[in-house]
Amino acid sequence: MALQQGWPTDNLKFKVNNDIRGLIDSVNDGTTSAFMWEWFTTKPYADSGEVRFIGSVPTPWPSWMIAAHPTRAPVDALRPFLEDLSVYVREFDSAEKRATHDVEFIQDKFGYPEEDIKVPLPLWCQT
């Protein structure tokens, strides 16, 4: 992203914080200046005051992707996984599921309030 934006990269330093909790702790103890993470995942932490939202930056990468190493995930093992995943993604993406089941699933699994799910859910499913 720095290269895409033409920012100097000579003094960039990155810290691996492992997960969202590590990022939150690190930004709060000052060892990390800021972080970029997908909005929906961080919203509860911003709502609770654990982190502060300072702005949105469109990124040149997708929010979600699957990457596989050819020796650790050979094609013959990867293909059935991706085919099964595609079936579930298409089912999740159906208008019928978005109306009730998907909202209930996200509420039960992640604890988000209904209003935080119903607004972005149709947008996710259009991309």
N, C-alpha and C positions, 0 to 999 in steps of 0.2 A: 504494500500500500504506500509506503514511503517513496519507493521508486516511482510508482504510478503518479504520485502527487508532486514529484520533483523535490522532495525534502532531503536535506543532507542526511546521510546514513553513517558517517564516520564515527559518531559518538553514541549511536543507539545502543542501549543495553536492555536486555530482556531478562526477566526473572521467571523461572518456572514455578508456578504456585499449585500445580496439579489439578485443582478443581475449583468450583465456585466458592466453596468455603475458604480455601486457601487464598483466593483472590480477595475476598472480603476482609479476612484477617490482615492480609498484607497491606491493603490500601488503608486500613484503619490504623495499623501500627507504623505507617510511613515508609515501609520498605518498598512499596510500589506506589508510584505517583498516580496512576490511573489505569483503568483497564477497559477493554471493549468486550462486551458479551451481548448475546441476543436479548432483546428487550423483555420478552415474555418471561424468561427465566429469572431475570434480575428484578422485575417489578415488585414482587413481595418484599425483597430486601430494601428497595427504595421506599416502598410504602411504610415499612417498619422503622425507617431511619438508620438502618445499618450501613447503607451506602447512600450517596447523593448522586442523583442523575444530573449530569452537566450538559448533555446534548446528544444528538443523534448524528452518526456518520455512516452514510451508505458505504458498504464495504464491497470490494471487488471479488468477494468469495461468497459462496452460499452459506446459509445458516447451518445446513446439515449436508453431510456427504459421507459416502462410504469409500474407504480406501483399503486396498488389499495388497499385500506383498505376494508376488507370484510363487515364492517357495513356501510360504506359510499358509496361503490360501489358494491352492491350485484351482484352475478353471473348473474341473469336474466337481469340486466341492463347493465352489462359489456359486456356480450357476443355479443349483437347486435352492440355495439360500436366497439369492436375489429374486428368483421366480416366486417363492413363497412370500417374501417380503412385499413384492409388487401386488400380490393378491390382497394382502391385509391393508396396504396403503390405499388401493382402489376402494376397498370396502369402507375404510375410515373416511374416505373423501366423498362418499355418497351423500346427497342432500338429505336423505332420510336419516342417516347416522348423525350428520351434523346437527340435526334438529334436536335430538335428545341424547342418544347414546354417547356420542363423543364428548358432549358437555359433562355428562355424569361421570364418564370414565376419567376425564381430566380432573374433575373435582375430587373424586375418590382417590386417585393415584397421587395427585400433587397438591391438593388442598387449596386450589385457586377458587376465588369467589366466582359465581356464575357470570357476573357482568364483565369480569376480566377475560372470560373465555369466549363469550358470544360475540364480542366486537371483532377480535382478530381472527377467529376461526374461519369465517368465509374468505378472508383475505389470504390466509395460508393455503387454502385449498384451490385458489385460483393460480398459484404460481407453479 
